[in-house]
């Protein structure tokens, strides 16, 4: 693992450093997608009792701290760029393994929730075709195209991002016409999306914020461009933080407009595809336009996520962490891990079909994905703390870790009063100013803790199974560790 983190292309042709700061930010926005909050809008509105804007802004704060940690760790490991590597190198190899295993859950769940969403949306467009049929169709299409080695180019991704930007702009214009063309109850109408005293529930808002993190997933991908960026030590960090800021503000404005159009007191015809109904109310043609845009966006994300999961399993198979004969095989003609593509496709399809029985849902899938993502985010924040605030500065970690423990203990205390909240707030402010990685860790911990009990049960089982598997495979984490790095694409 150490060699992969430190090796570089010392011989042979090198990548050209041509990507500017704005190129990196554009890449980050394309990866996350400017329409990211639209797919999860209905779930957030339902969970947060209408306070979607607030959940996204709180999640943005947590992600800004985490993005800062990712950007700084990319300086230390410019060619690896993985939470698995950061935690394993800076904290402990076993902790790195736990982080890596949580990443596997993210990779496996991403194509599943994409199939669920686009199948729901396709069923809205063509209700005569059952959700089951759409799920099976998209599951087969995803798997078939990935087996063929179909890959979206950077130009296509840029074109899609521009098209999404145009759709968002049209939505804003339609939203403004609708809002100001209809009567409302004064100032309270415009502040209600941020805070409505009649429906506010702190626990519900925090639980929804744990799901809102999904809108920011992908910003860490900027660190993989370290070898092609101009002044990577500066620009990777700035681009990672600014991408989160841009996505956060854009997302907040999108859902703010949506909440003004569709009050939280009014239920949606379909929670998972709620934003398309909002767009249709603003301007009828937008129902189809926004729905199709989100369908295409999730289609692209789902295909990419399935191939990413297949490549991760291939890396684990190649390193003999999984049966090499099956997971480490590559199709000789298409040069893709065909067995893994089919394996991930079957799991994604099985999860999507469980929606029909009420066992699974898009919201639960998003929470489970964030269960793993938040573990990785906490790990990266701790890794950044130990590297830059302990080892390099040679300062004692006792006081900041004690402050972190006190803040966490206070907030977890069932009968916490105003005095306790003030002390906790002061402690978190201290961390934000003097030890930002620990502030990021603390906020991510609270979001992780506020996931639903279903996500905790399933996520907990996944982590226990993974830890037992790793302990057996490495003889109590004493042998060579399992590699969770995505292997480089082969020519």
PENOR-V126087 format. One record per residue. N is the residue number from 1. RES is the residue in three letters. PHI is phi in whole degrees, -180 to 180 (999 if undefined). OMEGA is omega in whole degrees, -180 to 180 (none if undefined). D_LAST is the distance of its C-alpha to the last C-alpha in Angstrom with 2 decimals. Layout:
# PENOR-V126087
N_RES_PHI_OMEGA_D_LAST, N_RES_PHI_OMEGA_D_LAST
This chain:
# PENOR-V126087
1_UNK_999_-180_23.04, 2_UNK_-63_-178_24.67, 3_UNK_-66_180_22.03, 4_UNK_-67_-178_19.29, 5_UNK_-80_-173_21.69, 6_UNK_-111_-177_22.61, 7_UNK_-71_177_19.74, 8_UNK_-147_-177_18.33, 9_UNK_-81_-178_16.40, 10_UNK_-76_-179_19.46, 11_UNK_-120_178_17.99, 12_UNK_82_-179_15.64, 13_UNK_-67_-180_15.11, 14_UNK_-108_177_15.96, 15_UNK_-70_180_15.54, 16_UNK_-80_179_18.59, 17_UNK_-87_-176_21.26, 18_UNK_-118_-175_22.16, 19_UNK_-83_178_22.70, 20_UNK_-82_178_26.44, 21_UNK_-59_-178_28.35, 22_UNK_-70_174_28.83, 23_UNK_-62_-179_25.14, 24_UNK_-66_179_24.52, 25_UNK_-64_178_27.47, 26_UNK_-60_178_26.32, 27_UNK_-60_-180_22.91, 28_UNK_-61_179_24.89, 29_UNK_-65_179_27.29, 30_UNK_-65_-179_24.59, 31_UNK_-63_-179_22.96, 32_UNK_-73_-178_26.45, 33_UNK_83_-180_27.73, 34_UNK_-68_178_31.15, 35_UNK_-103_-174_32.55, 36_UNK_-51_-176_31.70, 37_UNK_-75_-176_35.39, 38_UNK_-66_-177_36.34, 39_UNK_-66_-175_34.78, 40_UNK_-102_-175_36.60, 41_UNK_-57_-177_39.77, 42_UNK_-63_179_41.97, 43_UNK_-64_180_41.17, 44_UNK_-64_-180_41.89, 45_UNK_-62_-180_45.10, 46_UNK_-68_-177_46.30, 47_UNK_-73_-175_45.63, 48_UNK_-92_-179_46.90, 49_UNK_56_174_49.88, 50_UNK_97_-175_48.84, 51_UNK_-93_-176_47.76, 52_UNK_-70_-180_44.13, 53_UNK_-58_-178_44.22, 54_UNK_-62_-179_45.54, 55_UNK_-63_-179_42.88, 56_UNK_-67_180_40.05, 57_UNK_-71_177_41.77, 58_UNK_-64_178_42.34, 59_UNK_-61_179_38.72, 60_UNK_-62_179_37.73, 61_UNK_-60_179_39.84, 62_UNK_-61_-178_38.14, 63_UNK_-71_177_34.66, 64_UNK_-65_177_35.71, 65_UNK_-62_-179_36.70, 66_UNK_-68_178_33.51, 67_UNK_-62_177_31.38, 68_UNK_-62_179_33.32, 69_UNK_-66_177_32.49, 70_UNK_-60_-179_28.75, 71_UNK_-61_179_28.85, 72_UNK_-70_179_30.76, 73_UNK_-69_177_28.58, 74_UNK_-65_175_25.49, 75_UNK_-66_-177_27.40, 76_UNK_-77_-178_27.65, 77_UNK_-130_-172_24.06, 78_UNK_-66_-176_22.04, 79_UNK_-102_-178_18.57, 80_UNK_-92_175_19.28, 81_UNK_61_-179_21.23, 82_UNK_-138_177_22.29, 83_UNK_-59_178_25.81, 84_UNK_-58_-180_25.18, 85_UNK_-69_-178_24.60, 86_UNK_-56_-176_27.44, 87_UNK_-70_-179_29.97, 88_UNK_-63_-178_29.06, 89_UNK_-81_-172_29.34, 90_UNK_-93_-177_32.33, 91_UNK_-111_-175_34.45, 92_UNK_-168_180_33.80, 93_UNK_-58_179_30.97, 94_UNK_-66_176_32.71, 95_UNK_-65_176_32.96, 96_UNK_-63_178_29.24, 97_UNK_-63_179_28.73, 98_UNK_-60_178_31.07, 99_UNK_-63_179_29.19, 100_UNK_-62_-180_25.85, 101_UNK_-66_176_27.54, 102_UNK_-66_178_28.94, 103_UNK_-66_179_25.47, 104_UNK_-60_179_24.50, 105_UNK_-61_178_27.52, 106_UNK_-60_-178_26.42, 107_UNK_-62_-178_23.00, 108_UNK_-75_-176_24.80, 109_UNK_-84_-175_27.59, 110_UNK_-58_178_25.86, 111_UNK_-64_180_24.78, 112_UNK_-65_-177_28.23, 113_UNK_-72_176_30.26, 114_UNK_-68_177_28.29, 115_UNK_-63_179_29.14, 116_UNK_-60_-175_32.71, 117_UNK_-67_-176_33.12, 118_UNK_-69_176_31.79, 119_UNK_-69_176_33.74, 120_UNK_-62_-177_36.84, 121_UNK_-68_178_36.40, 122_UNK_-63_178_35.81, 123_UNK_-67_176_38.95, 124_UNK_-66_180_40.85, 125_UNK_-69_-177_39.90, 126_UNK_-130_-176_40.65, 127_UNK_-63_178_43.08, 128_UNK_-70_177_43.85, 129_UNK_-101_-174_40.52, 130_UNK_-68_176_40.58, 131_UNK_-57_179_38.29, 132_UNK_-54_-177_37.34, 133_UNK_-62_179_36.16, 134_UNK_-64_-180_34.08, 135_UNK_-61_178_32.45, 136_UNK_-63_-180_31.58, 137_UNK_-60_-178_30.31, 138_UNK_-69_176_27.99, 139_UNK_-60_179_26.81, 140_UNK_-69_-180_25.89, 141_UNK_-64_178_24.27, 142_UNK_-55_-176_22.10, 143_UNK_-65_-178_20.99, 144_UNK_-62_-180_20.62, 145_UNK_-67_179_18.50, 146_UNK_-69_176_16.14, 147_UNK_-66_179_15.88, 148_UNK_-73_179_15.03, 149_UNK_81_179_12.06, 150_UNK_-69_-178_14.24, 151_UNK_-136_-180_13.45, 152_UNK_-77_-179_16.11, 153_UNK_-79_179_15.49, 154_UNK_-64_180_17.34, 155_UNK_-65_178_19.91, 156_UNK_-65_178_20.75, 157_UNK_-60_179_21.21, 158_UNK_-64_178_23.45, 159_UNK_-62_177_25.34, 160_UNK_-64_180_25.97, 161_UNK_-63_178_27.23, 162_UNK_-64_179_29.57, 163_UNK_-62_178_30.82, 164_UNK_-63_178_31.51, 165_UNK_-61_178_33.34, 166_UNK_-64_180_35.51, 167_UNK_-62_179_36.37, 168_UNK_-62_179_37.31, 169_UNK_-62_178_39.50, 170_UNK_-63_179_41.24, 171_UNK_-61_-180_41.81, 172_UNK_-62_179_43.44, 173_UNK_-63_180_45.75, 174_UNK_-63_180_46.71, 175_UNK_-64_180_47.25, 176_UNK_-62_179_49.53, 177_UNK_-62_-178_51.55, 178_UNK_-68_-176_51.97, 179_UNK_-63_-176_52.94, 180_UNK_-83_176_55.42, 181_UNK_-95_180_56.69, 182_UNK_-126_-178_57.82, 183_UNK_-69_176_60.45, 184_UNK_-147_-171_59.58, 185_UNK_-98_173_61.60, 186_UNK_83_-173_61.23, 187_UNK_-61_-178_59.36, 188_UNK_-58_179_58.69, 189_UNK_-61_-176_56.56, 190_UNK_-86_180_54.10, 191_UNK_-97_-176_54.09, 192_UNK_-59_178_53.89, 193_UNK_-61_178_50.06, 194_UNK_-85_-178_50.04, 195_UNK_-157_176_53.04, 196_UNK_-120_-176_55.36, 197_UNK_-59_-178_58.17, 198_UNK_-77_-177_58.97, 199_UNK_-123_-176_55.60, 200_UNK_-66_175_54.16, 201_UNK_-144_-175_53.10, 202_UNK_-57_-179_51.38, 203_UNK_-63_180_49.89, 204_UNK_-66_180_48.52, 205_UNK_-66_179_47.02, 206_UNK_-65_178_45.30, 207_UNK_-64_179_43.99, 208_UNK_-70_178_42.58, 209_UNK_-61_177_41.12, 210_UNK_-62_177_39.08, 211_UNK_-83_-178_37.48, 212_UNK_-61_177_37.26, 213_UNK_-56_-179_34.65, 214_UNK_-56_-178_32.20, 215_UNK_-67_-176_32.47, 216_UNK_-110_-177_30.86, 217_UNK_-60_178_28.00, 218_UNK_122_-178_24.73, 219_UNK_-63_-179_26.18, 220_UNK_-67_180_24.59, 221_UNK_-65_179_21.13, 222_UNK_-61_-177_22.27, 223_UNK_-65_-180_22.05, 224_UNK_-73_-179_18.23, 225_UNK_-99_-175_18.54, 226_UNK_-57_-175_20.71, 227_UNK_-79_-180_18.67, 228_UNK_-114_-175_18.71, 229_UNK_-97_171_22.34, 230_UNK_-71_179_25.46, 231_UNK_46_-173_27.82, 232_UNK_-60_-179_25.74, 233_UNK_-62_179_28.69, 234_UNK_-94_-169_30.82, 235_UNK_-75_178_28.68, 236_UNK_-63_179_26.51, 237_UNK_-64_-179_29.83, 238_UNK_-62_-178_31.60, 239_UNK_-64_-179_28.88, 240_UNK_-64_-179_28.64, 241_UNK_-70_-178_32.43, 242_UNK_-67_177_32.99, 243_UNK_-63_177_30.46, 244_UNK_-61_-179_32.46, 245_UNK_-66_-180_35.64, 246_UNK_-62_-180_34.63, 247_UNK_-63_-179_33.41, 248_UNK_-63_-179_36.54, 249_UNK_-67_179_38.98, 250_UNK_-62_179_37.44, 251_UNK_-63_-179_37.38, 252_UNK_-62_180_40.96, 253_UNK_-67_180_42.18, 254_UNK_-60_-176_40.56, 255_UNK_-75_176_42.17, 256_UNK_-63_178_45.40, 257_UNK_-62_-179_45.81, 258_UNK_-65_-179_45.04, 259_UNK_-70_176_47.67, 260_UNK_-69_-179_50.24, 261_UNK_-77_-174_49.70, 262_UNK_-123_-178_49.74, 263_UNK_-58_-178_52.06, 264_UNK_-64_-179_51.06, 265_UNK_-72_-177_54.29, 266_UNK_-101_-178_53.13, 267_UNK_-68_178_50.79, 268_UNK_-90_175_47.66, 269_UNK_-60_177_47.45, 270_UNK_-145_-175_44.03, 271_UNK_-63_-176_43.00, 272_UNK_-66_-178_39.24, 273_UNK_-112_-172_39.22, 274_UNK_-60_-173_42.12, 275_UNK_-64_179_40.74, 276_UNK_-66_177_40.67, 277_UNK_-69_177_44.39, 278_UNK_-62_-180_45.05, 279_UNK_-62_179_43.37, 280_UNK_-65_177_45.37, 281_UNK_-70_179_48.57, 282_UNK_-65_179_47.88, 283_UNK_-159_-169_47.29, 284_UNK_-49_180_47.10, 285_UNK_-61_-178_44.21, 286_UNK_-69_178_42.01, 287_UNK_-56_-179_42.09, 288_UNK_-76_-177_39.75, 289_UNK_-65_180_37.79, 290_UNK_-66_179_37.07, 291_UNK_-60_180_36.50, 292_UNK_-67_179_33.92, 293_UNK_-61_179_32.22, 294_UNK_-67_178_32.01, 295_UNK_-63_179_30.85, 296_UNK_-64_-179_27.90, 297_UNK_-62_-180_27.14, 298_UNK_-72_176_27.30, 299_UNK_-63_179_25.33, 300_UNK_-64_179_22.36, 301_UNK_-65_-179_22.90, 302_UNK_-64_178_23.27, 303_UNK_-63_179_20.07, 304_UNK_-64_-180_18.08, 305_UNK_-67_179_20.20, 306_UNK_-65_179_19.65, 307_UNK_-68_177_15.86, 308_UNK_-63_178_16.41, 309_UNK_-65_179_18.95, 310_UNK_-64_-180_16.85, 311_UNK_-70_177_14.12, 312_UNK_-65_177_17.12, 313_UNK_-63_177_18.65, 314_UNK_-64_178_15.55, 315_UNK_-62_178_15.78, 316_UNK_-69_177_19.48, 317_UNK_-69_-179_19.09, 318_UNK_-65_178_16.79, 319_UNK_-90_176_19.49, 320_UNK_67_173_22.13, 321_UNK_-72_173_23.82, 322_UNK_-118_-179_23.59, 323_UNK_-51_-172_23.84, 324_UNK_-66_-176_20.65, 325_UNK_-61_-179_21.15, 326_UNK_-93_-173_21.00, 327_UNK_-79_-178_19.11, 328_UNK_-95_-178_16.56, 329_UNK_-86_178_15.53, 330_UNK_-126_177_12.30, 331_UNK_-63_-174_12.83, 332_UNK_-64_-177_11.60, 333_UNK_-88_-175_11.63, 334_UNK_-89_-180_10.45, 335_UNK_60_175_8.03, 336_UNK_-127_178_10.53, 337_UNK_-74_-171_13.39, 338_UNK_-57_-179_15.93, 339_UNK_-57_-178_18.93, 340_UNK_-71_177_18.60, 341_UNK_-60_179_18.30, 342_UNK_-66_-180_21.49, 343_UNK_-59_179_23.13, 344_UNK_-65_179_22.78, 345_UNK_-62_180_23.86, 346_UNK_-67_178_26.94, 347_UNK_-65_179_27.95, 348_UNK_-62_180_27.64, 349_UNK_-67_180_29.67, 350_UNK_-60_178_32.25, 351_UNK_-64_-180_32.84, 352_UNK_-66_-179_33.16, 353_UNK_-72_179_35.70, 354_UNK_-67_179_37.77, 355_UNK_-60_-178_38.68, 356_UNK_-63_-179_41.04, 357_UNK_-97_-180_43.00, 358_UNK_75_-179_43.32, 359_UNK_-81_-175_41.55, 360_UNK_-131_178_38.57, 361_UNK_-155_177_38.14, 362_UNK_-60_-179_35.84, 363_UNK_-62_179_37.92, 364_UNK_-65_178_37.71, 365_UNK_-61_178_33.94, 366_UNK_-64_178_33.71, 367_UNK_-65_179_36.03, 368_UNK_-64_177_34.12, 369_UNK_-62_180_30.87, 370_UNK_-70_175_32.85, 371_UNK_-56_179_34.39, 372_UNK_-73_-178_31.09, 373_UNK_-63_-178_30.10, 374_UNK_-68_174_33.49, 375_UNK_-63_178_33.23, 376_UNK_-63_180_30.02, 377_UNK_-64_177_31.79, 378_UNK_-61_180_34.84, 379_UNK_-63_180_32.80, 380_UNK_-66_177_31.13, 381_UNK_-62_178_34.58, 382_UNK_-66_179_36.08, 383_UNK_-62_179_33.34, 384_UNK_-65_179_34.00, 385_UNK_-62_-177_37.72, 386_UNK_-67_-179_37.61, 387_UNK_-74_-170_35.40, 388_UNK_-96_-177_37.20, 389_UNK_-110_179_40.65, 390_UNK_-121_-175_41.29, 391_UNK_-71_-175_39.39, 392_UNK_-73_-179_39.11, 393_UNK_-86_179_42.48, 394_UNK_56_178_44.11, 395_UNK_-106_180_46.08, 396_UNK_-71_179_47.35, 397_UNK_-85_-170_45.52, 398_UNK_-62_-176_48.70, 399_UNK_-63_180_50.25, 400_UNK_-63_178_47.23, 401_UNK_-68_178_46.24, 402_UNK_-67_178_49.90, 403_UNK_-61_178_49.99, 404_UNK_-60_-180_46.86, 405_UNK_-63_-180_48.51, 406_UNK_-65_179_51.75, 407_UNK_-60_-179_50.11, 408_UNK_-63_-179_48.27, 409_UNK_-63_-180_51.48, 410_UNK_-64_-177_53.59, 411_UNK_-68_179_51.42, 412_UNK_-79_-178_51.18, 413_UNK_-67_-173_54.98, 414_UNK_-59_-175_56.43, 415_UNK_-102_-176_59.59, 416_UNK_-64_178_58.23, 417_UNK_-96_-178_60.69, 418_UNK_-63_179_60.47, 419_UNK_-61_179_61.07, 420_UNK_-63_179_58.12, 421_UNK_-65_179_55.87, 422_UNK_-64_179_57.03, 423_UNK_-63_179_56.33, 424_UNK_-63_178_52.87, 425_UNK_-64_178_52.20, 426_UNK_-65_178_53.40, 427_UNK_-63_180_51.24, 428_UNK_-66_177_48.10, 429_UNK_-64_177_49.08, 430_UNK_-58_-180_49.45, 431_UNK_-65_-179_45.95, 432_UNK_-61_-177_44.49, 433_UNK_-83_-171_46.14, 434_UNK_-103_-180_45.83, 435_UNK_-139_-176_43.01, 436_UNK_-52_180_40.65, 437_UNK_-60_179_38.09, 438_UNK_-73_174_40.96, 439_UNK_-65_177_42.07, 440_UNK_-62_178_38.59, 441_UNK_-60_-176_38.70, 442_UNK_-64_-179_42.20, 443_UNK_-66_178_41.52, 444_UNK_-62_178_38.36, 445_UNK_-63_-180_40.52, 446_UNK_-65_178_43.16, 447_UNK_-65_179_40.70, 448_UNK_-63_-179_39.22, 449_UNK_-66_-176_42.77, 450_UNK_-92_172_43.75, 451_UNK_-67_-177_41.24, 452_UNK_-67_-179_43.06, 453_UNK_-64_177_44.29, 454_UNK_-65_179_42.10, 455_UNK_-64_179_38.95, 456_UNK_-66_-179_40.41, 457_UNK_-65_-178_41.16, 458_UNK_-66_179_37.78, 459_UNK_-64_178_35.87, 460_UNK_-63_178_38.21, 461_UNK_-62_179_37.68, 462_UNK_-58_-178_33.89, 463_UNK_-68_179_34.28, 464_UNK_-64_178_36.89, 465_UNK_-60_-180_34.80, 466_UNK_-64_-180_31.81, 467_UNK_-66_177_34.07, 468_UNK_-63_179_35.66, 469_UNK_-60_-180_32.33, 470_UNK_-66_-180_31.17, 471_UNK_-64_179_34.57, 472_UNK_-69_-175_34.55, 473_UNK_-67_-176_31.00, 474_UNK_-110_180_31.67, 475_UNK_54_179_35.38, 476_UNK_75_180_36.75, 477_UNK_62_176_33.86, 478_UNK_-102_179_34.70, 479_UNK_-87_180_31.68, 480_UNK_-67_-175_28.05, 481_UNK_-79_176_27.00, 482_UNK_-72_-178_24.52, 483_UNK_-94_180_21.33, 484_UNK_-107_177_20.96, 485_UNK_-77_172_18.11, 486_UNK_-70_179_15.16, 487_UNK_-67_178_12.23, 488_UNK_-63_178_9.38, 489_UNK_-68_-178_6.61, 490_UNK_-91_-179_3.77, 491_UNK_-69_none_0.00
